[in-house]
Amino acid sequence: MFFSIQIWKLLAGVAIFLLGMNYMEDALQKLAGRPFKLFLRKHTSSKVKAILGGAFVTGILQSSSVVNLMILAFVGANIFQMQNALALMLGTNLGTTFDSWIVATIGFKLNIEKISLPLVALFGISTMLSSKESKWFHWSKFLFGFGFLFIGLDYMKSGMEAVVKNADLSTFSHAPAIVFLLIGLVVTALIQSSSATIAIVLSALHANALGLFAATAIVLGSEVGTTLKLIWASLKGHAAKKRVALGNFLFNIITISIVFIFLSPINRLIKDVLGITHNLLALVFFQTLVNIIGILLFYPFLNRLGKFLEKRFRSTDDETLFINKVNINDTALAMAALENEIKNSILLTIGFTRAIIGIPPDELLVKALSGNHEQKNRMDHYEYLKHLHGETHDYAIQLQNSIAAKDINKRLAQLIAANRNNMYAAKSLKDALPDIYQLSNSANDVKYSFYLQAADEADNFCKHITVLLLDTDKDQYFEELRKIYHTVSLNYSSKLEQLYKKNTGTYLNEIEISTLINFNREMYTAYKSYVFALKNYLLDDDQMSYFDDLPGFIR
């Protein structure tokens, strides 16, 4: 019974440590704003500065994940050159060892309760009392998480000591090094934190549950396991992000493979030649040495590796379905591809509308998207639409700059406007999401019925414009679109009238009425943007002028 309690104490320590890391990382993402981003951007003029800058920022923020996600964002925005982004990655790998030095030098020497309990007590209360929008809230959350790190470490340390006393672990000490490497990889992949893995290994070393050689093998595995989080973050992003994640994976897998071959000589170097006999310090030194070896190995080849990665993952493969296959110099095919791309974009945004309001895609829409309707969560879907809009817009502008014919340029201007209005629709719908969540989960019957009514209207609207977009009878476009516009206009006015009735205040307070008015505006702004996207896409100049002359109904 006592033994099982100590096992649970060890696992609870891991959970508390991870929770502390999560609090710190979440707070740092809010605190690491413009100054750190500007610092990273400034320190990429050379590869040496990029490595040092990455190590410095990671050491200060104590989170390689935060810094790596910043790098991915910069790469996605084409702010960094590939080789400098890779150099930054090498720096973050080195900077992340700062955590291990803190744990090894402080965590096992001081009275942890004297540090952790005041931090958790004071800053836990401060977190609860502070405004969630204030910087003090994020600093309190960071320090609260920092206190949790030490509480988790204390639980791991005492739990591990008890396990060693009550279990014979000697049989594990003779396992080959590859087994310990795989343990490090799997544990880090599961808990998504190399810092937590290192803390567990340091606790095991401190309790003499492991020897230094086995511990160094686990550290090697953790260095590979930690790359999986970055790979996962890049999967649904730009091709450039995937290249950086692949580069980071190659850094780690190649470095670890080389170090693993020489693991025994390196252990002897640390203990016998350099004379670092304290196991905890020896392990952290080993981790730091591995990352320095990685820097020395790859620094001379960063430019070549950058060029190699640039050829991986075509930049448009993840965002576009048609335009990535056609060269803009082939004008006729390029125009046809652009028309198809924008049509597909509108259909995808219709799918987004249905997902936002909480109604499933209808059969006609799924069939029209023919396998390109991947189920995404709503914010991923929105980010996908943004990338799609950007890629399509860039392609259209390049095509416009290469064509002299006025009639083709006029059609291009229409397609660009259709693409833009389609994105406006998506943005309005995304902005309505908090209100939709509130209304769809409300216990107030008036608010919930308003949501159901809005969902029913959205369903009918989406079905109508899907049919119109897929209809090949061009003679029907103008009349159908005119009907849709006037229906949307009348419904908007009717909803406003309903909301401003005298008895509405009996069932709703002022904030609730305001929520419904804002929600109503966002939904009908999206519908109007859809109508204008379809107008630009489907109609000729004379027909479009009818809609341009109509008074705006959203006020």
N, C-alpha and C positions, 0 to 999 in steps of 0.2 A: 504493500500500500504506500509506504513512504517513498519507495523507488518511483512508483507511477506519478506521485505528486511532484517529484523533482523533475521528471520528464516534462510534465505539463508546465512547470515553472520555467524550464528552459525554452519551451515553445512559446509561452506567454511573453518571455523576454524578447524573442525574435519578433513577435507581433507588435509589442510596444515600441521596439526599436524602429520597425518599419513604419508604424504610425507617426512616430516622431519625424522620420525622414519625409513622410508625406506632408506633414504640417509645414516643415521647413521649406520643402520644394514648392508647395502651393503659395506660401508667403513670399518666397523669393521671386516667383514668376510675376507677382504684383509689384514687388519692390525694385526688381532689376529692370527698370524702365529705360528711359532715354540715355542717362549717363553711361550705363554699361554697354548699351547698344552702340553708342557713339564711340566708346573706347574700343570695342571690338572692330568697328568699321575703320577707325583711325589706324589701328595696329595691324593692318594687312598690307601695308605698302611693300613689305619684304617678308620672306618666309621665316626668317629668324624672329622678327618682331611678332609675326603671327603666332609662332610657337610659344614665345614668352608671354604674349598677351593672353592666349588661351589658358596657359597654366596659371597666370596671375588671377584672372577673373574667376576661374573655377575654384582656385584656392580661397578667394574671398567669399564667393557665393556658397561654397561647400556643396555644389551640386553640378556634376558634369551633365546631367540630364537637362537642366535649365539652359546651360550654355550651348549644348549640342542642338537643342530645339531652336535657339536663337540663330545658330549657324544655318540650320535647315531653312529657316524663314528668310535669311539674307540671300542664301543661294537661290531659293525659289523666286526672289525678286531681282535676280541677276546683279546683285550688288558686289558679290565676291567673285573673283576668279577661282576656278576649280582648285588650282594648286595651293592657293592661299587658304581656302576653306579646309583643305586637307591638312595644311600646316597647323591651323587652329585646332583641328581634331587631335593632332599629336600632342599639342599643348594641353588640351583638356584631359587627355589620358594621364599626363604627368600630374596635373593639378589635382586630380581626384585622390591622389595618394595622401594629400594633406589631411583628410579625414582619418586615415589609418594612423598617421603620426600622432594625432590628437588622442585617439583611443589608446594607442600603445603606451604613450608617455604619461598621460594623465589618468585615463580610465581605470587603470589597475593599480594606481599608487595612492590616489587620494581617497578620502571618505566620500563615496559617491552621493550618499544621502545628503550630506552637507551642501553639495552643489545642486543636485537635482530637485530635491523637495522644495526649496525656496523658489526656484525657477518655475516649477509646475504650479505651485500655489499662487504666487504673485501674478504671473503672466497668464495663467489659466483664468483667474478672476478678471484680469484686465481685458482679456480677449472677449469675455462674455459681456463686459460693460461698455466696451468701445464701439463706436460706430464702424460698421463694416466697410465704409468708404474711406476711412481715415488711414493714414500711414501708421499711426500708433497701433491700430488693430493688427496690421500685418507684421509689425515688429514684435508685438506681443505674441502673435501666433508662432512666429519664428522661434522666439526664446522659449515658449511653451513646448514646442517640438524639440528644441535642443535639450530641455530638461528630460523629456521623454526618452531621448537617446540614451542618456545616462541611467535612467531607471531600467530601461530594457537591457542595457549592458550589465547592470548589477544582477538582474534576474538570470541572464545567460551565464554569468560568471558563477553564481552560487548554485544554479541548477546543474551546470557542467561539473562542478566540483563534487556534488552529491552523486551524480551518475558515475563518475570515476571511482568513487569509494564503494559503490554498490554493484558494480559490473566489471567483469574481466574483459577489457578491450585489447588485450595483448595480441589476440589472434588477428586483429585488423592491421596491426603494425607491419605484418609481413606481406600485405597485398601489394601488387605492382603499382608503380607510380601512375600508370594510365588510369587505374581505377579511381584514384584520388582526383585526378584531373577531370574525369567525367562527373564525379560527385560535385566538384566546384562549378562545372558548367551547368548541370541540371538544377542545382540549388539556386544559382543566380538567375537562371532562366525562369524558375518558378516564382521566386520572390521579387524579381525585377530590381535587385539592388546589390551591386558588388560590395558596397560599404557594409551592408548587413552580413554578407557572406564572410568578409574579412573579420568583422566583429565576432562572429561565431567561431571562426578558426583561431582567433587570438584568445578567446575564452577557453577553447580546447587545449591550446598550447599552455596557457596559464595553469590549467588543471592537470597538465601532463597526460591528457587523453590522446594527444598526437605528438609525433616527433616533428622536428623542423622540416625534414625532407618531405614527409607526407603533406605538411601544411603548405610548403611552396608549390607542390603539385596542384593542390586545391586552388591556390591563388591564380595559377595559370588558367585553370578552367573558368574561374570567375571573370577573368579578363576577356574570354571569348563570350561567355554568357551575357555580359553587360552590353554587348553590341546588338543583341537581339531586340532590345527596346527601341533602339534607333531605327533598325530595319523595319520594325512594325510601324513606327511613326511615319516612315517615308513611303509605305506601300501605296497609299491612296493620294500621294502628292505628285508634284511635278517630277519629270524625269531627272532634273538636276538634283533634286533631293535624294532620289534613289542612287544616283552616282556617288554622292557624298557618303551615304550609309554603306554602300558597297566598298568604298575606299576605306572607311573605318573598320569594316569587317576584315578586309585584306590585311590592313596594318596588324590587327590583333592575331589573326589566324597564322600569318607567316612568322611574326615575332615569337608567338608562343610555340610554334613547331620547332623553331631553331633553338630557343631556350630549353625546351623539353629534352632535346637531344643531349644538351650539355648540362642537365639539371644537377647531376652528382658533382661534377667539377665546380659548378657555380656555388653549390652549398659548401664545398671545402674552401673555396676562395673566401666566402663570407666569414666562416667560423675560424679557419686556421690561418689564412693569410692576413685578412683584415682584422681579425681578432674580435669580431662582434659575437660574443658568447651569450649575451642575453637574448633568449629565443624570440621574445616579442619584437624587440628592435631589429633583430636579424631578419624576421619575416617582412616587416615594413620596409626595411632597406632593400630586400629582395624585390618587393613589388615596385619600388621606385626604380631600381636597377633595370627591371624588365622594360619599363616605359622609356627609360633613357636609351636602352639598346634599340627599341623601336624607332626612336627619333634618329639615332645614328644610322640605322639601316636604311630608312626611307628618305631622309632629307636629300641625299644626292639625286634621288629619282622622282621627286615630287612633280617636276614638269612633265616627265614622261608618263607617270601614272595619271596625271591630270588629263593628258591627251588621250590616253587609253580609255579612261572613264567617259570622256566626252563622246566616244563612239558607242558607248553602251546606252541603251534605252533611247529610242527616238523621242524627241521633245514633244511631239504631238500625239504619240500613240495612245496616251492615257486620257486625252481630253477630246479629241475630234474623231469623227467616224469617216468623213469623206475628204476634207481638204488636205489631210496629210498625205493622200495618195496622188495628188495632182499638182504638177508644177505650174506656177502662176503664168509662165510664158505661153502655156497652151490656153489661150483666152477662153475659147468656147467650153472646154472641159472644166476650166477653173470656175467659170460662172455657174455651170451646172452643179459642180461640187459645193459651191458656196450656197446656192439655193437649197440644196438638200441638207446641208449642215444647219442652216438657220431653221428650216422646217423641223429637223430633228431636235434642235434646241428648244423650240416652242413646245414640242410634244413632251420633252423632258421636264420643262417648267410646269406644264399641266400636271404631270405626275407629281411634281413637288407640291403643287397646290393641293392636290388630293391628300398627300401625306401630311401636310401642315394642318389641314382642317380635320384630319382623322377619318378619311373615307378611302376605301381600297381602290386601286386603279381598275377601270372597267376593261372589258374584254377587247374592245376596239383599240384602246390605247396600248395595251400590252402587245397586241398583234402588230400595231403600227411600228412600235419600237423594236420588234423582232429580235429579242435577246439582248437589246441594249438597255433594258430596264432592270438594272441591278438594284436589289433592295439595299438602301443606305439609310443610316439615321439622318434625321432632317438637316442637321448642321453640315454633315459631310456632303449631303445632296446639294446644299446651297453653295458650299465651297467648290464643288464640282461644276456647278453652273457658272460660277464666277470665272473659273479657269477656262471653261468652254467659251464663254463670252469674249474673254481676252484673246484667246487663240484665233477665234473667228474674226474679231475686229482687226487684229494685226494682218491677217491674211487678206481681208477686204481692202485695207489701206494700201498694202503692197500692190494689189491688183489694180487699184484705182490709179496709183502712181505710174503704172506701166501701160496704161491704156489711154489713147487719145480720142477715140470715138465718143461723141457726146451722148448718143443714145445708150451706150453701154454704161457710161459714167453715171447717167441719170438713174439707171436701174441699180447700179452699185450703191448710190446714195440712199435709195429706198431700202435696200437690203441692210445697209449699215444702221438705218433708223429702226428697222424691224428688230434687229439684234439688240439695239440699245433699249427699246421699249420693252422687249421681252425681259431684259435684265431688271428694268424698273419694276416690272410686275413681281419678279422673284424677291427683290429687296423689300417691297411693301409687305409681302406675305411673311418674310422672315421677321420683319418688325412687329407683325401681329402675333407672333408665336407666344410671348408671355401672356397676352390677354386671352389667347385661345386656351392655354393651359389652365388659367384661372377660371374661365367660364365653363370649360368642359368638366371641371372637378368641383363646381360650386354646388352647395346645398340649397342655394336660393333658386326656387323654381322659375322665377322670371329670368334670371341670368342664364340658367341652363336651357330653358326653352328658346332663348335668343340664340344660343350657340347651336342648338339643333336646327333651328330655322336657317341659320347662316350655313350650316353644313349641307342642308338640303339644297339651298340656292347654289352653293359652290358645286355640288354634284351636277345639277342641271346645266350650269354655265359651262363647266368643263366638258360635259358630253356634247353640248351644242357646238363649242368652238373646235373640238376634236373632229366632229363630223364635217364641219365647214372646211377645216384645214386639209382634210383627206379627200374632200369632194373634187372631182375632176371637171364638173360643170361650171365653167367660169362665169356663165351668165347669171348664176345664182349668188355669186360672191357679194355683190354690192347690196342687194336687197336683204339678204340674210344678215350681213354685218350691220346694216342700218337698223334692223329689228333688234339685234342683240344690244346695240348701243342705247337705243331708246328704252329697252327693258331695264338695262342696268341703271340708266338715269332715273326712271320712275321708281325703281326699287330703292334707290338711295334716298330719294325724297320721302318715300313712304316710311322708311326706317327712321329717318330723322323726326318725322311727324309723330311716329309712335313713341320715340324716346322723349319728346318734349310734351307729351300729354300731361295734363295736370295731376292725374292720379298715379303717375309713375313714381313720384316721390314717396308714395305710401309704402311701396315694396322695395325701393332702392334708396340708399343714401347718396350723398353728393359724389363720393369717390366712385361708387359703383356705376352711377350714371355716366361719369366721365370716362370710365373704362369702356363702357359700351359704345359711347360716341367715338372714341379713338379707334376701337376695334372696327367699327362700321366704316370709318374713313379709310383705314388701311386696306380693308377688303375691297372696297369699291374703287380705290385708287389703283389697286392691282388689276381689277376688271377693266378699268378704262385703259390702262397701259397695254393689256392684252389686245383690246380692240384696235388700238393704234398700231401695235405690232402686226396684227393681221391686215389692217388697212394698208400699211407699207408693203407687206409681203404679197398680198393678193390683188390689189386694185391698180388701175392705171391713174394717170395724173388727174383727169377730169373727175373721176369718182372719188379720189382722195381729197380733192378740194372741198367736197361736201362736208366731210368730217372736220376739216381744218376751219371751216366757217361756223361750226356749231359753237354755241356758248358753253363754257365749262360748267358742269353741274356740281362739282365738288368744291364746297366753299367752307 
